[in-house]
Amino acid sequence: MNEFYGIEVYREGRIVQEWFDALDLDAQLEILNMALHLERLPMGRWRRPDYDPLDGEGGISELRPKDVRGVDGNIIYRIYGFRSHPNKNSYTFLHGTDKDVKNDLDGKIQAKRRLGQLFRPETRVHKFDFTPKAASDTEKGQED
């Protein structure tokens, strides 16, 4: 079984975990459903529509949950990451975003920057927590 991790950078925190926790419940559930599917599927069999290896993008790849219907239309979410770190059956999230352009150059740049940080002493990974949280719960925790 595959495992999912998130990058944790000194002074930046658990970047993708915080992004995920602040999403609305529908988006969190779509990401969770995609992860449940991919965790049981050997990485060598990961394919579109859930996964894109992003050939030529410096080692990053992209997880592609289903679009989420919002009040302003469909929202496209992407999670950029890196396979086989910290072990061969793992995927580490580097950057999560909603995307409004076909080729998300800014998101890829962020993911590549974080990939460069991944193996530095100030960076570690944490087991990703897919437990759905209401955005209001996250905001409440920040007020405490």
N, C-alpha and C positions, 0 to 999 in steps of 0.2 A: 504494500500500500504506500502511496505517496503521501508526503507531508508538506504542509505549507508554512512558510516562515515570513516574517516581515523584517525589514531593515530597521535597526535602531542606531541612530547617530548621536553621539555626544553633542549636547546643546540644541539638537533638533528634535529628539525624542523618537517615538515610534510612529514614524511619518505616515505610513499607509494604514496602520491600525487606527490612528486618529481620524484619518480621512474616512475610512469605512464606518467607524462608529458614529460619525456625523451625518451619514447618508440617511435618507428616509427608509422606512421599513421595506417597501417594495424593492428598492435597489439592493438592500442588504440580502433579501431573500433570493433575488436572482443570482447574486454573486455566490451565496451559499449553495444554491442548487448546482451551479456550474462546478464549484469546488468538490462537492460530493460525487459528481460524475467523474471528474478527472482524478480524484484520489484513488479510485479503484481501477482505472485504466492505465496500463503500462505506458510510461512516458513516450516510448517509441511509437505508440499508436495515437498520440495526441494530434488532432487535426482541426482544421476549420470545421465548423464555425466557432468552436470554443477556444482554439489556440492558433496563433500565427507565429512561426519561428522568426519572422522579420529578418530574413537573410540579408546580409550586407549591412546590418545595423550594429555591428560591434559587440555581438554576444547577447544583446537583450532580446526578449521575446514578449509576446502580448497575449494576455488572456482576455477573452471577448464575451462577457456575459450578454444575455439577451437584452435588447433595448427595453427601457422601462417607460411606460406611458405616464406622462406628467400633464399638468394643466396647460402647459404651453406646447404640447406635442411629445414625441418620443425623445428620450434622453439616452445617449450612447455613452456607456462607461467602458473604460479600459484600465487594465492593471498590467503594467510593464514589470518584467521580472527577469530572473536568471535561474536556469536549471542546474541541478546537481550541486547545490551548495545549501547547507553544510554537508550533505551526504548525497549519494547518487540517486536516491529516491525522493528528492526534495526540490521545491520551487520556492525561491525567495522573492517576495514582492519588493520592488524598488520604488515604484511611483504609481499612484492611483489618480484617475482623473475622469471628468466627463468631457467628452470631446464634441466639438461642433464643426470640425473640418475633416475632410477625407483623410489627409495625411497629417497627423498630429506631431509636427516637428518639435514643438515646445515640450510635449510630454516625453518624446524620445530623448531629447537633450537632457532633461531632468533625470531620466532613468540611466542614461550613460554616465552622467556625473555621479550618481549614487552607486553605480556599479564600480566606478573608480574608487569610491570610499569603502566599499564592502570589505576589502581585505586589509584595511588600516586598523591600527590598535584602538582608535576611538570609536570603532563601529563593531556592532555585534548583531546577531539575529535573535529573534524571539519567536516562539511558536505562535502562529497567527490564531486569533480568537474570532471565529465566525459567529459567535452568539449574537443574534439580532438584538440591537438596542435601539430604542426610540431616540431620535435626535434630541428630544427634550430631556431624556435621561442623561445624555452626554453633557448638555449645557448645564444641567443641575449639578453634576459632579464638578464642573469647572467653577461653579459659584461657591462651593464648600471650602 
